[in-house]
Amino acid sequence: MKTLRVELGERGYPIYIGHGLLGCSDLYQPHIRGKQVMIVTNDTVAPLYLDQVRTALGAWQCEAVILPDGEQYKTLEVLSRIFDALLGKQFDRRVTLVALGGGVIGDMAGFAAACYQRGVDFIQIPTTLLSQVDSSVGGKTGVNHPLGKNMIGAFHQPRCVIADTATLDTLPGRELSAGLAEVIKYGLIRDPAFFSWLEANINRLLARDNDALAYAIERSCANKAEVVAADEREGGVRATLNLGHTFGHAIETGMGYGAWLHGEGVGCGMVMAARMSTRLGWLSDADATRAEALVKQARLPIRAPRALDTARFIELMGVDKKVQDGKIRLVLLKAIGESVVTDDFPPGLLREVIEECKET
């Protein structure tokens, strides 16, 4: 097992990474301060791992709420089921919520924990590659709105993150690729040596080589932990973690939540950001080609859907947490490993890049 730490003073916490961690009661014990635990999971993950986690939490009063699986259920309405379960069991403010699932479950359970009795503890147990390398770390929680993704939420840090790589054995191939988008992101924005390693090892990752996956998760979490420690509430450098996300969120929202996986949108969005960076004269053609090639090798889409009208695409990009004073801000690249957040681009160029990057 590897242990990393997110350094946030008194609110800092460990990230445990290893194979077969779900059933380790000793990992949970230091991070549960009360006697009550509510596991939040979904109807895909529950049959696979709920009993194992329940057994590990046998020393506590443990209940579970099982939500439907899918991005389309990441809503305030479905979120209320968590509150119904907590209130129905008369759980108090020393309850600990345990998020057992992918990014949707982690975001919703974390947001519920931020809101219930004005804030209770929670633990992240991410079961997808995307959630293990990104969404479980950093304290971003929330739900979607029909007009914009992740626009309703809170910063609320977990007590710990338990990333059991054994859960990746049951992960569908499409979900594995979606997680690789966030892995590639770290190489593009700040870690060029990791990007080169990914180019050499992408096939090992797709083949679920345990050593390769463990290394990629550890390196990704280390990168994110450093950024979060430097800028917890995204006032500066943390915004670079959104490379490709402004484009990708527009695709997810525009096509209907669930049609494109989050990582698929991010993968395509990173290609679009690289193209935009090249058109501005910032990123070399060679680096843009490397970025696109790796995204494609990861079995992710590299072209935006033709069905999404360009004007609507830009409108959706305007509903984004990085927007300031009505201006769309993008994370773009100066080189592989060097990123910048900017609104300094001609609006007409954005339209051209979207058109160029659409399916033929």
PyMOL commands that set and color helices and strands:
alter all, ss='L'
color gray80, all
select helices_A, chain A and resi 9-11+25-31+46-56+71-73+76-88+103-118+129-135+165-170+173-190+192-206+210-230+237-242+245-255+262-279+285-297+310-317+347-356
alter helices_A, ss='H'
color red, helices_A
select strands_A, chain A and resi 2-6+13-18+36-42+61-67+96-101+121-126+140-145+148-155+161-164+330-335+338-342
alter strands_A, ss='S'
color yellow, strands_A
deselect
rebuild
show_as cartoon
